[in-house]
Amino acid sequence: MSGKKIWMVRWGQIGLLVLLVLLVVGCQPQRKPAPATDNTGRLVPAPGATQTLPVNPAEASALARRLAARAAQVDGVNRATVVLSGNTAMVGLDIKAKLPKSRIDAIKKEVAAVIKKEDTRIRDVLVSTDADMVTRLKKIASGINEGRPVSSFRDEINDIMRRLSPVAR
């Protein structure tokens, strides 16, 4: 073989080798970091990741009960009801009687902060002390506790979300 043909064969081999290396490297699965946990053992989502709250009735109900118990620990709150939808927590509060409006507003903000701190997946917190709204939330929570999916209350939840404005984002 002449020198020119050997040179072309070598460059062809080098080209094939480069192409093969690029294919192998390019087809590796993307590595994703394992979910991080904070010092309390709760999952912390990766930056930019959107994690939704559970839609399984048993999981959603357990988380809602835990959040309601935490909200009820806020000074001035007798009982709390929590309903979860997407990344939103709707909270109905039964508060102590004859509190001034300024204290009620402070309680709502404190409950919203407590809920968001308790579960980092929650983006919006809607808090109500209105008796009618609290009753509606209790009915939804009761249905979810009985095993009905959150989606079966979609119209009711959408109406509540339209009526309430977020306390914390």
Disulfide bonds with the S-S distance in Angstrom:
none
